[in-house]
């Protein structure tokens, strides 16, 4: 019998969160490292009060542009914090923001807009002149809104300044409230439908963790503005009155002075960015010296990287929290690392489900008892689970078994009940126990590597794709010594880090990388 503590039935309405936070603590700072496209005049030093007013203002302008409750507003523009502001503004009107990654190509965006059946589209001149050029937007979207300008067939938000403010619309908690999309590694992305109640479910474990932090810490975040993770993170930090630093430009040389000035105590970003930020450990400005808590989601982070980051903090007992989760469900499993245990830890061991809130089981594959050698399918239960894939209910239903949801990952639980995630089911290579474990091990032995991805080659052989620090040549002798335990590996393929195909959250697209390798390695 699973002991489950149901989440609150109070809907989490994104459009009201900034206003509620401002009512409690109006002067708490929100610092940006860039100007917002829709409101460059707002500058980079905001407060909870100015953020709330900006959301209210943009909601009024969107209403004047024709956006109404229950309608879809597809947001497809260059990466910028104003995506968050506009999504909250749409939510305030009772509309459903649909977050589309700026990295999506025009063909994919067309397919998603067609699936939405003529939504409102908020985009910008860059997208209209490139990815969206040539598309019949008047047929695809009921209206096209841009931050500014007077391009024919569009409405500029700048021209709607001063529009009358609107009373917030409070839809029922089980109505669609937000749509994000999957990575699309196996085709056109799926549109994941979240409700205000499912958002409350995924908010709960994150809020519980932050409530244990006894002092106000500045929270610095560098994650995709179109990922649901950002919306939950900011909801928690606004609720607790934490100063916020929003990072768009994650290059170490730009992050160092920003963090040296704002002194964050909590830092969250993608695994790939944490790898890049290893450069900050020995930076003369000591930008990470005040960090007490590092937080990693989206994908597992290699233990050597965790150890290096923790060593940069001058705080007593810094901690690295690692969460295993999914776009459809939010955080599911967690563990933490310290300087003492990071290097000794098994990077495949992701900890325990969150007591009373998330639950996990491992289902046998091919009738074999789940173990490291025969991993099973990982299924989870959570109040934070999305309710469907938009216009693809049947596809969503195939992953459901009652309240259990199949994540697409394979792994096992050890004798202590800890969850070990070995691979995505579609990434399994026949003669490799875990591609991720091989990557962790070899990266721990070779400091000159910044990334290693093991994918299937033309004959399904395991091919290591490696990226070296500063693109220095790979030493073949050091490589051979590092992979002695893995004789089944093919010869490594060395690529610049920038050539790895990635999702919006910077995960390596392994299927696409494997496809490119097959083209490169197969005989003509």
C-alpha positions, 0 to 999 in steps of 0.5 A: 500500500502506497502512503500518499499525502494529497497536495493542496486543492488550492490552484496555483495560478501563475498570473497571480503569483507576482501580485501576491508576492508584491503584496507581502514584500514589494521591495525585494529585488529581481536582477536581470542580466539583459533588457526585456524585449517588451519593456526595455525601459524597465531596465535590469533592476526590478522589484517584486512590485515592479514585476507584478505591475509589469505582468498586470500591464502586459495582461492589459495589452494582451487583452487589447490585442484580442487574447481572451480567457480559455484561448491559447497564446503560443509564445515563440520568440528569442530567449528573454525573460519577458517570456516569463512575464508574458506567460504570467500575463496570459495566465492572468487573463485566463488564457493558456500560455503555450511555451515554444522553444526559440530553438525549434525550427519553422517546420516544427513550429508550424506543426505545433501551431496547426495542432493548436488550431489557430492560436494567438501567436506572440513572436518577434521580428527575428522569428518572422524574418527567419523561421516563420518566413513564408508561412501563411500566418493568417491561416495558422494563427488568429492573430500575431502579436509582436513586442514592438513595430508596425509590421503589416499583419501584426499588432505591436504591444508597444502601441497598446501602452496604457490599455485599461487594466483587467480584473484577473480571471480565475479558471477552475483548477482542473482547466488547462493553465500552461503548455510546454513541450517535450524535447522532440528527440523522436519526432515532433514534440508533444505538447504537455498540458498542465493545470493549476492543480497539477502545477500545485502538485509539482510546486509542493516538494520544491516549496517544502525544501525551500521552507527548510532554508532558515535565512533569505538567500539570493537565488540565481537561476539560469534555465530555459524560459520556456521550461516549466521548471523556471515557473515553479522555481520562481513561484517558490522564491517569490512566495518566500521573498528570496531576492532573484537573479535571472541569467540569460547569458551563461558564459562564465566571463559574464556570470562571474561579475554578476555573481560577484556583485549579487552574491547568490546563496542558491544557484540553479542551472542546466548540467551543461552550464554547471560544467562550463561554470567549473571555470568560476571555481578559481576565478579571482572574483570568487563568484561562487564563494557565497553559494550554500545550495546548488540545485540541479534538475533536468539531467544527472550531473557528473560527480567530479563537476559537483565536487569542483563546484562545492569546493568553490564555496566558502560557506560552511557545509555547502550542499548540492541537491540533485533532483530526478524529474520529468516535464510531465511530472516535475521532481520525483526523486532527490539526493544531496551531495557534500564535499565529503561524499561527492567524489565517492558517489555513484552518479547513477544513484539518484536517491529516494522518492519524496516521502508521501509526495512522489512514488516510484516502482520498477517494472520488469522488462522481458520478465526479468527481475530488475537489477543493474544487469537487467534494468526495468521500466521506471514508473512514477506516481505524483500529484504533479503529473500533467493531465494529457498531451494536447490533441494526443490523448491516446499517445498520453494514455499509452504511458499510463497504468492507472495512476502510474506513469512510465517515464521512458527511463530504465533502472532499478532499486537497490537493497536500501530502496535507492533509485538507480537510473541507468539510461533512457529506454531508447538509448540502451546499447546491448553490451553496455550496462549503463551508458551514463555510468560509463560516462561518469567513470571516464569523466572522473578519470580525465580532467581534460574532458568537459563532456562524454556521450556514449551513443550507438554507432553504425553497427550498434557498437558503443561510440564515445563522443568526447569534447575536450577542454579548450578543444585540446587534442585527446591524448590516446594513451591517457584515453586507453588507460581510462577506458580499460574497464570498458573494452567494448567501446569503439574508438572515440570521436572528438567533437567541439562542445558546440557541435553536440545537438541539444534540447532547450534545456541543454540535454544532449539529443542522443538519438540525433547525435547517433544519427549524425555519427552513423552518417559520418562513420558508415562507409560511402 
